[in-house]
Amino acid sequence: MYKILHAENLAGNIFLMQVEAPRIAKHCEPGQFLIVRIDEVGERIPLTICDYDKEAGTITIVFQPVGASTERMSHLKTGDSFIDVVGPLGQPSEFIHEDMEELKKKKMLFVAGGVGTAPVYPQVKWLHEHGVDVDVIVGAKTKDLVILEKEMEAVAGNLYVTTDDGSYGRHGMVTKVIEDLTAEGKQYDVCVAIGPMIMMKFCCLTTKKLNIPTIVSMNPIMVDGTGMCGACRVVVGDEIKFACVDGPEFDGHLIDWAQAMKRQAMYKTEEGRALLKLREGDTHHGGCGHCGGDK
């Protein structure tokens, strides 16, 4: 059992949990993910690692309910436990293997959209701890959905917060901030963009025009997390990759975004049906012909 040491509602429908997992924490690197399971009947849920403490033996996850299992997770409290936590899985971010002196010369931009702020944080934190300051854009729909701002501010060289509705920070999408920063004279050798699929796609369209190499995380399309189900199959250039074992990070300019987003949509329907059934309980009967409850 993996005890939850701290559970918190970060903002809106976004939750943070710090979990006791010393063996996993000992081996964590930025960019990797975990698979958690609530109980014997729970689904295996892949989640990127938001933070880890090798000495304390803890890992931190941040998630937003999208299906029945993550909805159940959101109700767990401090002192509860997960029956399984597996990890760290996936490949670490490529920059941790680079020559440190060469890495310090690079101008790096990180773009975090919504819950994507969580997996961006450990990367920026790792770089900061190794003497590399980077620029970070954090985007959210509204002020109430901005997460980990203080934590990110402590490790970023420059932090730019933007909201779609202009209720906090800059006004507009993260892509507008990318364009604004370059127009102000900022030059970047590489961009790392993590967030919703649509956000990463448009970040890549923007950075491609600006000639900025871009890395993205394809965690949103993972299902099983071990390479067995094939759900996270993604076309990268002329190669077939699997996000869970080959990634989750890839060259965003080579991703076939149309296929990737179509694949993600295939599983959203099933997640929605399961979530509806969980919320309606005994009153759930289907009958509408759309939710699947009549099958």
BALOBA-1460 file (C-alpha; in Angstrom, 3 decimals):
// residues 295
<rec num="1" residu="m" x="0.000" y="0.000" z="0.000"/>
<rec num="2" residu="y" x="1.171" y="3.528" z="-0.814"/>
<rec num="3" residu="k" x="0.012" y="6.020" z="1.789"/>
<rec num="4" residu="i" x="-1.207" y="9.478" z="0.800"/>
<rec num="5" residu="l" x="0.685" y="11.907" z="3.037"/>
<rec num="6" residu="h" x="-1.031" y="15.020" z="1.718"/>
<rec num="7" residu="a" x="-4.098" y="15.582" z="-0.451"/>
<rec num="8" residu="e" x="-5.150" y="18.997" z="-1.700"/>
<rec num="9" residu="n" x="-7.616" y="20.578" z="-4.115"/>
<rec num="10" residu="l" x="-5.254" y="22.906" z="-5.994"/>
<rec num="11" residu="a" x="-7.812" y="24.763" z="-8.076"/>
<rec num="12" residu="g" x="-11.181" y="24.055" z="-9.618"/>
<rec num="13" residu="n" x="-11.216" y="20.381" z="-10.500"/>
<rec num="14" residu="i" x="-7.433" y="19.887" z="-10.146"/>
<rec num="15" residu="f" x="-6.009" y="17.798" z="-7.306"/>
<rec num="16" residu="l" x="-2.548" y="17.242" z="-5.813"/>
<rec num="17" residu="m" x="-1.401" y="14.248" z="-3.771"/>
<rec num="18" residu="q" x="1.923" y="13.529" z="-2.120"/>
<rec num="19" residu="v" x="2.476" y="9.788" z="-1.786"/>
<rec num="20" residu="e" x="4.935" y="7.747" z="0.255"/>
<rec num="21" residu="a" x="6.962" y="5.690" z="-2.232"/>
<rec num="22" residu="p" x="10.678" y="5.655" z="-1.292"/>
<rec num="23" residu="r" x="11.885" y="3.112" z="-3.869"/>
<rec num="24" residu="i" x="10.186" y="4.987" z="-6.702"/>
<rec num="25" residu="a" x="11.318" y="8.425" z="-5.532"/>
<rec num="26" residu="k" x="14.915" y="7.212" z="-5.391"/>
<rec num="27" residu="h" x="14.962" y="6.589" z="-9.150"/>
<rec num="28" residu="c" x="12.769" y="9.434" z="-10.488"/>
<rec num="29" residu="e" x="14.004" y="11.765" z="-13.211"/>
<rec num="30" residu="p" x="12.266" y="14.747" z="-14.861"/>
<rec num="31" residu="g" x="9.887" y="13.764" z="-17.650"/>
<rec num="32" residu="q" x="8.914" y="10.338" z="-16.314"/>
<rec num="33" residu="f" x="5.509" y="9.093" z="-15.202"/>
<rec num="34" residu="l" x="3.788" y="6.650" z="-12.837"/>
<rec num="35" residu="i" x="0.880" y="4.257" z="-12.961"/>
<rec num="36" residu="v" x="-1.449" y="4.351" z="-9.963"/>
<rec num="37" residu="r" x="-4.313" y="2.059" z="-8.984"/>
<rec num="38" residu="i" x="-6.782" y="2.814" z="-6.202"/>
<rec num="39" residu="d" x="-7.844" y="-0.732" z="-5.376"/>
<rec num="40" residu="e" x="-8.195" y="-4.218" z="-6.847"/>
<rec num="41" residu="v" x="-10.983" y="-3.160" z="-9.219"/>
<rec num="42" residu="g" x="-9.509" y="0.210" z="-10.137"/>
<rec num="43" residu="e" x="-8.103" y="1.106" z="-13.542"/>
<rec num="44" residu="r" x="-4.386" y="1.595" z="-14.109"/>
<rec num="45" residu="i" x="-3.956" y="5.362" z="-14.485"/>
<rec num="46" residu="p" x="-0.765" y="6.846" z="-16.004"/>
<rec num="47" residu="l" x="0.152" y="10.208" z="-14.458"/>
<rec num="48" residu="t" x="3.235" y="12.348" z="-14.977"/>
<rec num="49" residu="i" x="5.331" y="13.063" z="-11.911"/>
<rec num="50" residu="c" x="4.915" y="16.599" z="-10.578"/>
<rec num="51" residu="d" x="7.663" y="16.374" z="-7.962"/>
<rec num="52" residu="y" x="9.768" y="13.902" z="-6.008"/>
<rec num="53" residu="d" x="11.948" y="13.964" z="-2.932"/>
<rec num="54" residu="k" x="14.613" y="11.246" z="-2.943"/>
<rec num="55" residu="e" x="15.549" y="11.833" z="0.704"/>
<rec num="56" residu="a" x="12.011" y="11.974" z="2.074"/>
<rec num="57" residu="g" x="10.935" y="9.110" z="-0.192"/>
<rec num="58" residu="t" x="7.896" y="10.882" z="-1.598"/>
<rec num="59" residu="i" x="6.378" y="11.503" z="-5.012"/>
<rec num="60" residu="t" x="3.790" y="14.104" z="-5.957"/>
<rec num="61" residu="i" x="1.061" y="13.742" z="-8.574"/>
<rec num="62" residu="v" x="-1.388" y="16.290" z="-9.953"/>
<rec num="63" residu="f" x="-4.478" y="15.233" z="-11.881"/>
<rec num="64" residu="q" x="-7.853" y="16.300" z="-13.202"/>
<rec num="65" residu="p" x="-10.758" y="13.813" z="-13.208"/>
<rec num="66" residu="v" x="-11.633" y="12.689" z="-16.736"/>
<rec num="67" residu="g" x="-13.154" y="9.261" z="-16.061"/>
<rec num="68" residu="a" x="-14.601" y="7.115" z="-13.301"/>
<rec num="69" residu="s" x="-11.279" y="6.090" z="-11.744"/>
<rec num="70" residu="t" x="-9.826" y="9.602" z="-11.560"/>
<rec num="71" residu="e" x="-13.167" y="10.824" z="-10.199"/>
<rec num="72" residu="r" x="-12.838" y="8.267" z="-7.393"/>
<rec num="73" residu="m" x="-9.243" y="9.347" z="-6.851"/>
<rec num="74" residu="s" x="-10.337" y="12.928" z="-6.306"/>
<rec num="75" residu="h" x="-12.220" y="11.845" z="-3.175"/>
<rec num="76" residu="l" x="-9.193" y="10.253" z="-1.499"/>
<rec num="77" residu="k" x="-7.918" y="12.067" z="1.579"/>
<rec num="78" residu="t" x="-4.710" y="12.347" z="3.582"/>
<rec num="79" residu="g" x="-4.149" y="8.982" z="5.264"/>
<rec num="80" residu="d" x="-5.808" y="6.953" z="2.487"/>
<rec num="81" residu="s" x="-3.698" y="4.702" z="0.266"/>
<rec num="82" residu="f" x="-3.242" y="3.474" z="-3.287"/>
<rec num="83" residu="i" x="-2.997" y="-0.291" z="-3.655"/>
<rec num="84" residu="d" x="-0.414" y="0.107" z="-6.454"/>
<rec num="85" residu="v" x="2.021" y="2.763" z="-7.626"/>
<rec num="86" residu="v" x="4.379" y="1.650" z="-10.399"/>
<rec num="87" residu="g" x="7.307" y="3.662" z="-11.677"/>
<rec num="88" residu="p" x="9.188" y="5.590" z="-12.642"/>
<rec num="89" residu="l" x="8.226" y="4.729" z="-16.231"/>
<rec num="90" residu="g" x="9.042" y="6.210" z="-19.619"/>
<rec num="91" residu="q" x="12.189" y="7.964" z="-20.758"/>
<rec num="92" residu="p" x="13.571" y="10.934" z="-18.800"/>
<rec num="93" residu="s" x="13.835" y="14.306" z="-20.508"/>
<rec num="94" residu="e" x="16.745" y="14.319" z="-22.958"/>
<rec num="95" residu="f" x="18.422" y="17.376" z="-21.458"/>
<rec num="96" residu="i" x="19.469" y="15.514" z="-18.290"/>
<rec num="97" residu="h" x="21.981" y="13.586" z="-20.421"/>
<rec num="98" residu="e" x="23.474" y="16.691" z="-22.055"/>
<rec num="99" residu="d" x="26.824" y="18.178" z="-21.173"/>
<rec num="100" residu="m" x="26.066" y="20.625" z="-18.379"/>
<rec num="101" residu="e" x="28.296" y="23.405" z="-19.680"/>
<rec num="102" residu="e" x="26.672" y="23.189" z="-23.104"/>
<rec num="103" residu="l" x="23.218" y="23.075" z="-21.528"/>
<rec num="104" residu="k" x="23.914" y="26.274" z="-19.603"/>
<rec num="105" residu="k" x="24.554" y="28.067" z="-22.904"/>
<rec num="106" residu="k" x="21.104" y="27.217" z="-24.262"/>
<rec num="107" residu="k" x="18.145" y="29.583" z="-24.129"/>
<rec num="108" residu="m" x="15.194" y="27.403" z="-23.144"/>
<rec num="109" residu="l" x="11.488" y="28.164" z="-23.053"/>
<rec num="110" residu="f" x="8.959" y="25.986" z="-21.245"/>
<rec num="111" residu="v" x="5.262" y="26.335" z="-22.036"/>
<rec num="112" residu="a" x="2.760" y="24.838" z="-19.586"/>
<rec num="113" residu="g" x="-0.951" y="24.641" z="-20.302"/>
<rec num="114" residu="g" x="-3.397" y="23.904" z="-17.497"/>
<rec num="115" residu="v" x="-2.546" y="20.665" z="-15.700"/>
<rec num="116" residu="g" x="0.544" y="20.499" z="-17.924"/>
<rec num="117" residu="t" x="2.121" y="22.866" z="-15.401"/>
<rec num="118" residu="a" x="2.643" y="19.823" z="-13.151"/>
<rec num="119" residu="p" x="5.067" y="17.878" z="-15.415"/>
<rec num="120" residu="v" x="6.823" y="21.099" z="-16.465"/>
<rec num="121" residu="y" x="7.655" y="21.948" z="-12.848"/>
<rec num="122" residu="p" x="10.109" y="19.081" z="-12.102"/>
<rec num="123" residu="q" x="11.996" y="19.809" z="-15.327"/>
<rec num="124" residu="v" x="12.392" y="23.502" z="-14.550"/>
<rec num="125" residu="k" x="13.282" y="22.655" z="-10.942"/>
<rec num="126" residu="w" x="15.988" y="20.198" z="-12.054"/>
<rec num="127" residu="l" x="17.496" y="22.782" z="-14.400"/>
<rec num="128" residu="h" x="17.425" y="25.455" z="-11.698"/>
<rec num="129" residu="e" x="19.196" y="23.117" z="-9.267"/>
<rec num="130" residu="h" x="21.907" y="22.616" z="-11.898"/>
<rec num="131" residu="g" x="22.396" y="26.324" z="-12.503"/>
<rec num="132" residu="v" x="20.289" y="26.663" z="-15.657"/>
<rec num="133" residu="d" x="17.679" y="29.441" z="-15.663"/>
<rec num="134" residu="v" x="14.862" y="29.147" z="-18.176"/>
<rec num="135" residu="d" x="11.825" y="31.155" z="-19.213"/>
<rec num="136" residu="v" x="8.426" y="29.656" z="-18.389"/>
<rec num="137" residu="i" x="4.963" y="30.454" z="-19.717"/>
<rec num="138" residu="v" x="2.069" y="29.161" z="-17.614"/>
<rec num="139" residu="g" x="-1.351" y="29.365" z="-19.223"/>
<rec num="140" residu="a" x="-4.841" y="28.708" z="-17.876"/>
<rec num="141" residu="k" x="-8.397" y="29.517" z="-18.901"/>
<rec num="142" residu="t" x="-8.999" y="31.760" z="-15.879"/>
<rec num="143" residu="k" x="-7.195" y="33.026" z="-12.780"/>
<rec num="144" residu="d" x="-8.869" y="30.355" z="-10.630"/>
<rec num="145" residu="l" x="-7.248" y="27.587" z="-12.694"/>
<rec num="146" residu="v" x="-3.639" y="28.784" z="-12.441"/>
<rec num="147" residu="i" x="-1.676" y="26.196" z="-10.447"/>
<rec num="148" residu="l" x="1.794" y="25.943" z="-8.866"/>
<rec num="149" residu="e" x="2.538" y="29.613" z="-9.546"/>
<rec num="150" residu="k" x="4.631" y="30.179" z="-6.394"/>
<rec num="151" residu="e" x="6.531" y="26.927" z="-6.869"/>
<rec num="152" residu="m" x="7.278" y="27.754" z="-10.496"/>
<rec num="153" residu="e" x="8.262" y="31.327" z="-9.684"/>
<rec num="154" residu="a" x="10.891" y="30.006" z="-7.257"/>
<rec num="155" residu="v" x="12.698" y="27.990" z="-9.952"/>
<rec num="156" residu="a" x="12.060" y="29.846" z="-13.222"/>
<rec num="157" residu="g" x="14.401" y="32.489" z="-14.558"/>
<rec num="158" residu="n" x="11.409" y="34.465" z="-15.840"/>
<rec num="159" residu="l" x="7.775" y="33.433" z="-15.335"/>
<rec num="160" residu="y" x="4.984" y="34.671" z="-17.601"/>
<rec num="161" residu="v" x="1.431" y="33.831" z="-16.533"/>
<rec num="162" residu="t" x="-1.377" y="34.235" z="-19.040"/>
<rec num="163" residu="t" x="-5.113" y="33.553" z="-18.937"/>
<rec num="164" residu="d" x="-7.459" y="33.081" z="-21.855"/>
<rec num="165" residu="d" x="-9.949" y="35.592" z="-20.428"/>
<rec num="166" residu="g" x="-7.381" y="38.079" z="-19.153"/>
<rec num="167" residu="s" x="-8.487" y="37.674" z="-15.538"/>
<rec num="168" residu="y" x="-4.856" y="37.315" z="-14.407"/>
<rec num="169" residu="g" x="-1.415" y="37.996" z="-15.830"/>
<rec num="170" residu="r" x="-1.276" y="38.525" z="-19.562"/>
<rec num="171" residu="h" x="-4.358" y="38.225" z="-21.734"/>
<rec num="172" residu="g" x="-4.462" y="35.470" z="-24.324"/>
<rec num="173" residu="m" x="-3.305" y="31.995" z="-25.253"/>
<rec num="174" residu="v" x="0.206" y="30.733" z="-24.563"/>
<rec num="175" residu="t" x="0.940" y="30.934" z="-28.289"/>
<rec num="176" residu="k" x="0.411" y="34.690" z="-28.184"/>
<rec num="177" residu="v" x="2.953" y="34.981" z="-25.372"/>
<rec num="178" residu="i" x="5.479" y="32.967" z="-27.401"/>
<rec num="179" residu="e" x="5.013" y="35.386" z="-30.294"/>
<rec num="180" residu="d" x="5.164" y="38.423" z="-27.995"/>
<rec num="181" residu="l" x="8.391" y="37.313" z="-26.328"/>
<rec num="182" residu="t" x="10.135" y="36.704" z="-29.638"/>
<rec num="183" residu="a" x="8.862" y="40.058" z="-30.925"/>
<rec num="184" residu="e" x="10.396" y="41.651" z="-27.813"/>
<rec num="185" residu="g" x="13.770" y="40.240" z="-28.859"/>
<rec num="186" residu="k" x="13.875" y="36.960" z="-26.951"/>
<rec num="187" residu="q" x="15.657" y="34.146" z="-28.784"/>
<rec num="188" residu="y" x="15.273" y="30.481" z="-27.862"/>
<rec num="189" residu="d" x="17.264" y="27.394" z="-28.831"/>
<rec num="190" residu="v" x="14.531" y="24.998" z="-27.735"/>
<rec num="191" residu="c" x="10.960" y="25.021" z="-26.453"/>
<rec num="192" residu="v" x="9.305" y="22.368" z="-24.276"/>
<rec num="193" residu="a" x="5.491" y="22.486" z="-24.417"/>
<rec num="194" residu="i" x="3.288" y="20.323" z="-22.183"/>
<rec num="195" residu="g" x="-0.471" y="20.540" z="-21.795"/>
<rec num="196" residu="p" x="-3.682" y="19.609" z="-23.626"/>
<rec num="197" residu="m" x="-3.195" y="18.117" z="-27.078"/>
<rec num="198" residu="i" x="-4.728" y="21.091" z="-28.868"/>
<rec num="199" residu="m" x="-2.462" y="23.496" z="-26.978"/>
<rec num="200" residu="m" x="0.676" y="21.499" z="-27.841"/>
<rec num="201" residu="k" x="-0.361" y="21.296" z="-31.481"/>
<rec num="202" residu="f" x="-0.734" y="25.075" z="-31.811"/>
<rec num="203" residu="c" x="2.446" y="25.697" z="-29.849"/>
<rec num="204" residu="c" x="4.249" y="23.580" z="-32.435"/>
<rec num="205" residu="l" x="2.636" y="25.441" z="-35.326"/>
<rec num="206" residu="t" x="3.792" y="28.694" z="-33.725"/>
<rec num="207" residu="t" x="7.340" y="27.596" z="-32.916"/>
<rec num="208" residu="k" x="7.769" y="26.039" z="-36.344"/>
<rec num="209" residu="k" x="7.106" y="29.445" z="-37.915"/>
<rec num="210" residu="l" x="9.616" y="30.953" z="-35.494"/>
<rec num="211" residu="n" x="12.164" y="28.203" z="-36.178"/>
<rec num="212" residu="i" x="12.329" y="27.062" z="-32.537"/>
<rec num="213" residu="p" x="12.837" y="23.281" z="-32.075"/>
<rec num="214" residu="t" x="10.050" y="21.999" z="-29.799"/>
<rec num="215" residu="i" x="9.600" y="19.009" z="-27.516"/>
<rec num="216" residu="v" x="6.131" y="17.878" z="-26.405"/>
<rec num="217" residu="s" x="4.829" y="15.243" z="-23.986"/>
<rec num="218" residu="m" x="2.336" y="12.732" z="-25.396"/>
<rec num="219" residu="n" x="1.184" y="11.594" z="-21.971"/>
<rec num="220" residu="p" x="-2.466" y="12.570" z="-22.772"/>
<rec num="221" residu="i" x="-2.880" y="9.586" z="-25.115"/>
<rec num="222" residu="m" x="-1.479" y="6.934" z="-22.759"/>
<rec num="223" residu="v" x="-3.850" y="4.270" z="-21.421"/>
<rec num="224" residu="d" x="-2.027" y="1.173" z="-20.182"/>
<rec num="225" residu="g" x="1.383" y="2.782" z="-19.741"/>
<rec num="226" residu="t" x="3.499" y="-0.313" z="-20.444"/>
<rec num="227" residu="g" x="3.417" y="-0.621" z="-24.233"/>
<rec num="228" residu="m" x="1.054" y="-3.613" z="-24.203"/>
<rec num="229" residu="c" x="-2.226" y="-2.009" z="-25.331"/>
<rec num="230" residu="g" x="-0.943" y="0.059" z="-28.256"/>
<rec num="231" residu="a" x="-3.314" y="2.922" z="-27.429"/>
<rec num="232" residu="c" x="-0.531" y="5.507" z="-27.339"/>
<rec num="233" residu="r" x="0.749" y="4.717" z="-30.836"/>
<rec num="234" residu="v" x="1.975" y="7.958" z="-32.391"/>
<rec num="235" residu="v" x="3.513" y="8.817" z="-35.749"/>
<rec num="236" residu="v" x="6.727" y="10.805" z="-35.350"/>
<rec num="237" residu="g" x="8.133" y="11.705" z="-38.742"/>
<rec num="238" residu="d" x="8.347" y="8.423" z="-40.647"/>
<rec num="239" residu="e" x="8.441" y="6.274" z="-37.511"/>
<rec num="240" residu="i" x="5.839" y="4.636" z="-35.298"/>
<rec num="241" residu="k" x="6.447" y="5.270" z="-31.595"/>
<rec num="242" residu="f" x="4.620" y="4.444" z="-28.386"/>
<rec num="243" residu="a" x="4.348" y="7.296" z="-25.896"/>
<rec num="244" residu="c" x="4.670" y="5.124" z="-22.802"/>
<rec num="245" residu="v" x="7.894" y="3.278" z="-23.676"/>
<rec num="246" residu="d" x="9.583" y="5.463" z="-26.326"/>
<rec num="247" residu="g" x="8.488" y="8.760" z="-24.736"/>
<rec num="248" residu="p" x="6.503" y="10.426" z="-23.420"/>
<rec num="249" residu="e" x="8.519" y="13.275" z="-24.971"/>
<rec num="250" residu="f" x="9.004" y="13.655" z="-28.728"/>
<rec num="251" residu="d" x="9.892" y="16.220" z="-31.377"/>
<rec num="252" residu="g" x="6.641" y="18.160" z="-31.655"/>
<rec num="253" residu="h" x="7.351" y="19.311" z="-35.206"/>
<rec num="254" residu="l" x="7.356" y="15.682" z="-36.376"/>
<rec num="255" residu="i" x="4.139" y="14.554" z="-34.652"/>
<rec num="256" residu="d" x="1.144" y="13.637" z="-36.816"/>
<rec num="257" residu="w" x="-1.246" y="15.717" z="-34.710"/>
<rec num="258" residu="a" x="-4.403" y="14.849" z="-36.642"/>
<rec num="259" residu="q" x="-3.922" y="11.143" z="-36.008"/>
<rec num="260" residu="a" x="-2.842" y="11.631" z="-32.386"/>
<rec num="261" residu="m" x="-5.887" y="13.744" z="-31.530"/>
<rec num="262" residu="k" x="-8.209" y="11.313" z="-33.278"/>
<rec num="263" residu="r" x="-6.727" y="8.471" z="-31.239"/>
<rec num="264" residu="q" x="-7.190" y="10.398" z="-27.987"/>
<rec num="265" residu="a" x="-10.851" y="11.084" z="-28.820"/>
<rec num="266" residu="m" x="-11.512" y="7.336" z="-29.180"/>
<rec num="267" residu="y" x="-10.988" y="6.839" z="-25.442"/>
<rec num="268" residu="k" x="-12.729" y="9.967" z="-24.200"/>
<rec num="269" residu="t" x="-16.098" y="8.440" z="-25.054"/>
<rec num="270" residu="e" x="-15.463" y="5.395" z="-22.851"/>
<rec num="271" residu="e" x="-14.153" y="7.571" z="-20.013"/>
<rec num="272" residu="g" x="-17.260" y="9.742" z="-20.210"/>
<rec num="273" residu="r" x="-19.595" y="6.732" z="-20.082"/>
<rec num="274" residu="a" x="-17.801" y="5.307" z="-17.057"/>
<rec num="275" residu="l" x="-17.880" y="8.671" z="-15.293"/>
<rec num="276" residu="l" x="-21.601" y="9.118" z="-15.969"/>
<rec num="277" residu="k" x="-22.346" y="5.645" z="-14.621"/>
<rec num="278" residu="l" x="-20.328" y="6.341" z="-11.470"/>
<rec num="279" residu="r" x="-22.053" y="9.668" z="-10.803"/>
<rec num="280" residu="e" x="-25.592" y="8.410" z="-11.453"/>
<rec num="281" residu="g" x="-25.184" y="5.204" z="-9.445"/>
<rec num="282" residu="d" x="-28.344" y="3.125" z="-9.203"/>
<rec num="283" residu="t" x="-30.304" y="5.667" z="-11.254"/>
<rec num="284" residu="h" x="-28.062" y="5.084" z="-14.278"/>
<rec num="285" residu="h" x="-29.925" y="3.006" z="-16.861"/>
<rec num="286" residu="g" x="-28.870" y="4.328" z="-20.258"/>
<rec num="287" residu="g" x="-31.834" y="4.374" z="-22.579"/>
<rec num="288" residu="c" x="-30.722" y="7.522" z="-24.384"/>
<rec num="289" residu="g" x="-28.837" y="5.460" z="-26.917"/>
<rec num="290" residu="h" x="-25.730" y="7.573" z="-26.505"/>
<rec num="291" residu="c" x="-24.208" y="6.845" z="-23.101"/>
<rec num="292" residu="g" x="-23.894" y="3.104" z="-23.627"/>
<rec num="293" residu="g" x="-25.891" y="2.231" z="-20.538"/>
<rec num="294" residu="d" x="-28.531" y="0.437" z="-22.608"/>
<rec num="295" residu="k" x="-26.027" y="-2.103" z="-23.956"/>
